[in-house]
Amino acid sequence: MLPQGLRVIDNSDEVELPSKTYKLDLAQKRIIGYVDNLEAIAQAVHKLFSTERYAWEIYTQAYGVEFQSLLGQPTDFVLAIFESRVKDAILADDRILGVQDFKVTKTDISTIVASCTIITSQGNFRIREELNF
């Protein structure tokens, strides 16, 4: 029995909100219009890779990737946990349904290249991010 005065809210009719956001021109370091749908999700994933988790108070503690603690660690250790850290960060976005074909390689002493296919509610896209440690 529910206490009096409380209502049961039915969330079965939830509607997906639009993902319209500012379009970032990373080469010129400026904002140039807007993006929506799949392009907005791809931009969000790229921005996620560029943001260290817990480093910026403006973001929630679920936003960003924990890369800082990997600095100075043995290569085998970094490569072993890198995928799980990235997937954890990417899957926090409710527009993203899954991550497939994840590959991570160390290209030189300070660079890791990660690539994968992102499965979203708007379609799929492939990303490739180069990270310098």
N, C-alpha and C positions, 0 to 999 in steps of 0.2 A: 504494500500500500504506500502510495506517495504522500508525503506531507502536504497539507493543504497550502495552496498558494503557488505551488510549483507546476511548471508546464513541461511536457515532454516535447522536445524539438525534433522534428523529422528532417534529417539532413539528406534524405534520399534524392531531393531535387536540387542538389548543389550544381552550380553552373561554373564552368571554367572561365576565369577572368582573362581578359586580353593581356597579352604580354608586351604591349607597345611600350617602347622605351627610347631613349635618345640613342642615335647612331654615333658610335665613336670612330673617328678617323685617327687611327693610331699612328700612322706615318706623319701626319701633320699636327698631331696632338690637339685635336679640336672636335667639337660636336657638329655634325652636319645632318640635321634632320632627324628622322625617326626610323625605327625598324620594328617589325612585329613578327609574330609566329616563329617559324623555324630560324630565320635570321637572328631574331632576338635571343632565342635559346642558344644558338651557336656563339653569339657575342657574350652571353652570360657565362658560358663554359670557359671561354678564353679569359674573361675577367677573373673567374674563379681561380684559374691557374696562376694568375698574377698576384693573388692576395694570400698572404700568410695568415693562417687561422690564429685567432686570439691576439693578433698584433694591433688591430684597429678597433677602437671602442664604437665606431659607427656601425659595425657589422655585428650580427648575433654570433654566439659562440659556435654555431653550426656552419658558418660561412668561411670559405677559404680552405686551403690545404696546409697540413703541417709538414713543411719542408725544412724549417730551421733546425729542428732536432736531428736531421739527417746529416748535417754538415760535419765532416770529419769522421764519419762512420765508415767501416769497411764497405767496399763496393758490393760484395755479395749480400750483406745485410740490407743496404739501401735498395738494391734491386728486388730483394725478397719482399719487402713491405711497401714498396712504392705503389704498386697496383692497388692494394687495399686502401691506402690513404687517399688516392685519387678517386677511386670508386665511391668511397664514403662521402667525399665532398660533392661529387657530381650528383649522386643519388639523393642528396638532401633537397634538390629542386624537384618539386612535385610534378613538373612538366616532363621530367625525364623518367622513362620507364625501365631503362636498362642500358648496360654497357657491354659491347661485344668486341671480340677480336683485339683485346688489349695487348699491346706490345710495348716493351720498354727496353731500350738499349743505351749503353754508355758509349758515346762516340769519341770522347777523349777524356783526359784526366778530370775535367770539371763540367762536362756537358752530358745531360741525359735527354734522350728524345723519347717521348711517349706518343703513341698513336692508338686510336680506337674508333669504333663506330658507336655513336650515341643514338639510342632508340627513344623517340619522344612521341608525345601525343599529336604532334604536327607532322611527323615524318622522321626520317633518319638522316644523319650526316656523319661524315668522317672528320676527325680532328687530328692534327699533328702539332704538338707543342715541344719546343726546345727549351730546356731549363738549364741555366748555368748555376753551378754551386760553387 
